[in-house]
Amino acid sequence: MLSRAWPTRQVLRSLTTRAHFDSARYSSTFATAKQHDPLRVLFCGADDFSIYSLRALHELQQKRADKIASIDVVYRPGKRYGRGMKKIRELPIKEAATELGLTLHEVDTFQDWTPPSPVDLIVTVSFGLLVPARIINEAKYGGLNVHPSLLPQLRGPAPIQHALLRELSHTGVTLQTMHPTRFDHGLILDQTKVAIPPLSQYRDLIKLLGPLGAQMLSAGIESGLFVPPLQDATKDASQLAPSHAPKILPEARHIDWSTWSAGDIILRDRVLGRLWDTTTYDQCMRKVPEASEVLVKGRSKRVTFSGPWAVDPSNDAYENPNMQTEPGLPVLMSDREKTPLGILTVDRQVIRPAGVTVEGMSKTVGPWPRITNVRTVNPKPLLPVDE
């Protein structure tokens, strides 16, 4: 008879006592743990979400030497950034593994790479590289993956961001086997559903789903969930439609004033941050003589906006049919205590950021550079910049 494993049940009970968390289990694990030798684990991770699982495995190793014998950590090389690309930003998992005193292996490709010592179980959490079949097959129990979604919903590298962008009411965490040729297509061994708290940001869901996934992984190893015969945790559950959560590219932050509503901008800023465009600078600087040559040659500057954005309540100024109202039109606000720049959206809202950064200039929070020839009209607080 199948029943839920106690470690995961405990964390779910604690979650249900907190506001906004409506949790439901989709799976079962063995009441009596399946026996196995102490595991030599190869852990592949990258981000903050994966750190929760790594620490849970390390804690289990300290408490139950009969469950985990060793943990080696595979991580990808740091990324270069900054002027001249001279600085390197290391992945968070490297620092966490170093603090825990674990053996590390830097791998940018699995081609011609083999674990230096025998492996019993591979664990991947937000790793970003597909572990090849030859390495999975060499591990005694294959591999496990912790994925922050209710698979098969939101397969792919950015499930948390897409859950927020699609304004889903629920998401979850899935423990699955590793497929030898495809991401997120393994057998689902355990799955937990949770409500997404209102106005959540990316890091809010990391803090919610990270511990939940870590507890699920730890409970699965402690109960021997990975030991054959494996049980499909979704065979008796209502299946969600498969969907894809592709990588978030820089273009996802590029504001399209012709189609994005004020709500779209606020949502994307909350989830992705640092929205940008290449039209606002042209609009604001078209009257500045020294900027004319740049604009004529088409070398516009990128403007990056700092959030949070706020909808201005003075939208009645645009009820005047004689005023230009094309989406993306910058307007100068009369309220000097806030960022004076507002921009008209496609749904006829005026929305203002907390601050801006113009490419090649220092960060600006408040008045825009060189905009001194724009006046406001009373009683109307808004005026198109080019009038």
Phi, psi and omega in degrees: 000135182266145175211170183283144178285138188297325183298317180290325180296323180295316181292327179292322179297321179292326180292323183290346178276353182259151181298144174080348187266112178245092190261147176213137180270142176251356190224176176225153174231170187288133178295323177255123185296138173285141184275144176202160176289159175307132189274138166264107189261135171251109185259127180244115183214180182210303194255189182296325178299320181288335181297321178303315181291321179298316180294325178294320178293320179296320178295319178296322178298320180292326183272325186231082178295342178282349180260316182230124180270320183204158177225120170254144184243127175256131179221160181267158180298153176294163182257139177281146180204174177085178181296125182077002180052041183268340180268153180237127176258109181285151178289144184303328184295332181296313180296319180296317180294323178296317179299327181276356178073030183267156177285131184246150176224119177272121184226124176256343175206147179271359177296125180066015177248136178225140177308135184292344179220161182302145182236137176264325183213132174259135177235124176243136177220110179051047186275315176096349175242142177279119177287124186292158183300325183297326179281319178299316183292335179283339178283138186302319182247018178071224184218158175238148177228136174255121185236130184276063172197173176267082180302143012275009176288136175060049167292144177128183190278349185227055183292326182291313180298318182287329174299321179285317181296327179273001177054046176290149179278334182222156169214202180177196179226142181234136170253122185224164171284161179272126176280140185287343185228350185223144175288137168060035177237022179279179177285129181280120182260334182200149183201140181226136181252136177224152175284144176272117179300145180303144176060029179293146171255172183305313183291334176298317180286330174300315181291333177278311187276332181301306178296325181294316177294322179296317178295321179297316179296313181299316179295322180295321178287320181295326181270355181072034183299336183273352182278128178300150001282138181276148181246131177282116185282350183252004186294334180253011183250156176291127185276135172277149179294135177299142177210164185244141178241084185291166178301141177279114180265160179306328181296339179294342179262359182279112185291129172254097186295340181282344182231337184279128174277173176300321178296322177299317182294315180297318180295311182293326176294319180295322185272316187255323181072166174050055174290157184209163172209175178235018182249330186295320181298316179301315182299318185281332189256005186296340180264355183273117187305314185290348178268348188297321181297319180297316183292320180298321181280000175078017180263068181290159178261145175282137174248124178254132186256137175263137178267179002280153175274154179221139176280128180281137184283357187267033185293348181296342178298336182266010171282347178287114185292346181277350181269143177292135186225029179290141179302140182092002181287120176286143178227150180262121184276148179279342180280100184280354181281344178244179176302121187286350181272129170236157180227136181280131180261172184294336178264024172063036171254152172253120187237140182233140177276170176283334180187172181221156171230123178265133181309126179086000179238162176289159183300138180242125172237103184122225186301141177281147180294140171071358179270088181238354184259015181254133181247162173253157183241130176262142006275359181285125185275354186240148179210133176301141185297325187268013178277000000 
